[in-house]
Amino acid sequence: MARPREFDPEVAMDKAMGLFWDVGYEEASLADLLSEMGITKGSFYKAFRDKHSVYLSALDHYNDKVIGSTVAYLADQNQGSGKERILGLFTVVADRAKRNGNRLGCFLCNALVDKAAEGGEAEKKLQAMVRRLENAFYKAVIENPSVNETGARETARGILSAYFGLHVLGRAGLSSDMAEDCISQLRLQLDRSC
């Protein structure tokens, strides 16, 4: 009979993801991962092949946990119209940055800059997350019957760019005025498009 794991995989993955999110792939050493995850080297190698496999698992974890909840929120018509849900999401992102001094930004944004250009499995996972968000914005925009498919797709891509930009500005310590201006500009774009 196999021995049970000596660590909680969910907690360990949250911590690994947090480390990669904070310092990036290259700066996260194996020693840092072991310390952050609270596991021994033996437990690590029973669960993972190497640092890269932990990183890929962290991307999957982020996709399931954060991107999944974002997509679910954007699809939840009980939260208002598509336009209201998009604005609500941006308001949450801006408020989090203003209130908590959230300097982590977005793991997906960080990972896109950190690893996407290298290709391989990481790039595939990152591109899939970007498309997942784009499609969630598209579905929220296309709810308005006066919007055509092409216009909705273009608008969704503009919103996605603004979403990533707001996260990057949050990581840079954006001011309250800047956050409000970003949301005001998004509102204008949505008023024209939706």
Backbone hydrogen bonds, N-H to C=O, Kabsch-Sander energy under -0.5 kcal/mol:
donor,donor_aa,acceptor,acceptor_aa,energy
12,A,8,D,-2.8
13,M,9,P,-2.4
14,D,10,E,-2.2
15,K,11,V,-2.1
16,A,12,A,-2.5
17,M,13,M,-2.9
18,G,14,D,-2.2
19,L,15,K,-2.0
20,F,16,A,-2.6
21,W,17,M,-2.8
22,D,18,G,-2.1
23,V,19,L,-2.8
24,G,19,L,-0.5
24,G,20,F,-1.9
28,A,24,G,-0.9
28,A,25,Y,-0.7
29,S,27,E,-1.0
33,L,29,S,-2.5
34,L,30,L,-2.8
35,S,31,A,-2.4
36,E,32,D,-3.1
37,M,33,L,-3.2
38,G,34,L,-1.2
39,I,34,L,-1.7
44,F,40,T,-2.5
45,Y,41,K,-2.5
46,K,42,G,-1.3
47,A,43,S,-1.4
47,A,44,F,-0.6
48,F,44,F,-2.9
54,V,50,D,-1.5
55,Y,51,K,-2.3
56,L,52,H,-2.5
57,S,53,S,-1.9
58,A,54,V,-2.5
59,L,55,Y,-2.3
60,D,56,L,-2.1
61,H,57,S,-2.6
62,Y,58,A,-2.5
63,N,59,L,-2.5
64,D,60,D,-2.7
65,K,61,H,-2.9
66,V,62,Y,-2.0
67,I,62,Y,-2.0
68,G,63,N,-1.7
69,S,65,K,-0.8
70,T,66,V,-2.3
71,V,67,I,-2.8
72,A,68,G,-2.3
73,Y,69,S,-2.2
74,L,70,T,-2.4
75,A,71,V,-1.4
76,D,72,A,-0.8
76,D,73,Y,-1.0
77,Q,75,A,-1.1
79,Q,76,D,-2.1
80,G,77,Q,-1.2
85,R,81,S,-2.5
86,I,82,G,-2.3
87,L,83,K,-2.5
88,G,84,E,-2.4
89,L,85,R,-2.4
90,F,86,I,-2.2
91,T,87,L,-2.3
92,V,88,G,-2.1
93,V,89,L,-2.2
94,A,90,F,-2.6
95,D,91,T,-2.9
96,R,92,V,-2.5
97,A,93,V,-1.9
98,K,94,A,-2.5
99,R,95,D,-3.4
100,N,96,R,-2.1
101,G,97,A,-0.8
102,N,96,R,-0.9
103,R,101,G,-0.7
110,N,106,C,-2.6
111,A,107,F,-2.9
112,L,108,L,-2.5
113,V,109,C,-1.9
114,D,110,N,-2.5
115,K,111,A,-3.4
116,A,111,A,-1.0
116,A,112,L,-0.7
118,E,115,K,-1.6
119,G,116,A,-1.6
123,E,119,G,-0.9
124,K,120,G,-1.8
125,K,121,E,-2.3
126,L,122,A,-2.6
127,Q,123,E,-2.9
128,A,124,K,-2.0
129,M,125,K,-1.9
130,V,126,L,-2.2
131,R,127,Q,-2.5
132,R,128,A,-2.1
133,L,129,M,-2.3
134,E,130,V,-2.8
135,N,131,R,-2.8
136,A,132,R,-1.7
137,F,133,L,-2.5
138,Y,134,E,-2.7
139,K,135,N,-2.5
140,A,136,A,-1.7
141,V,137,F,-2.3
142,I,138,Y,-3.0
143,E,139,K,-0.6
144,N,141,V,-1.6
147,V,144,N,-2.0
152,A,148,N,-2.7
153,R,149,E,-2.5
154,E,150,T,-2.4
155,T,151,G,-2.5
156,A,152,A,-2.6
157,R,153,R,-2.1
158,G,154,E,-2.1
159,I,155,T,-2.7
160,L,156,A,-2.5
161,S,157,R,-2.1
162,A,158,G,-2.1
163,Y,159,I,-2.7
164,F,160,L,-2.5
165,G,161,S,-2.5
166,L,162,A,-2.7
167,H,163,Y,-1.8
168,V,164,F,-2.4
169,L,165,G,-2.7
170,G,166,L,-2.1
171,R,167,H,-2.3
172,A,168,V,-1.7
173,G,170,G,-1.5
174,L,169,L,-1.9
179,A,175,S,-2.2
180,E,176,S,-2.5
181,D,177,D,-2.4
182,C,178,M,-2.3
183,I,179,A,-2.0
184,S,180,E,-2.5
185,Q,181,D,-2.4
186,L,182,C,-2.0
187,R,183,I,-2.5
188,L,184,S,-2.1
189,Q,185,Q,-2.2
190,L,186,L,-2.8
191,D,187,R,-2.5
192,R,188,L,-1.9
193,S,189,Q,-2.0
194,C,190,L,-3.6
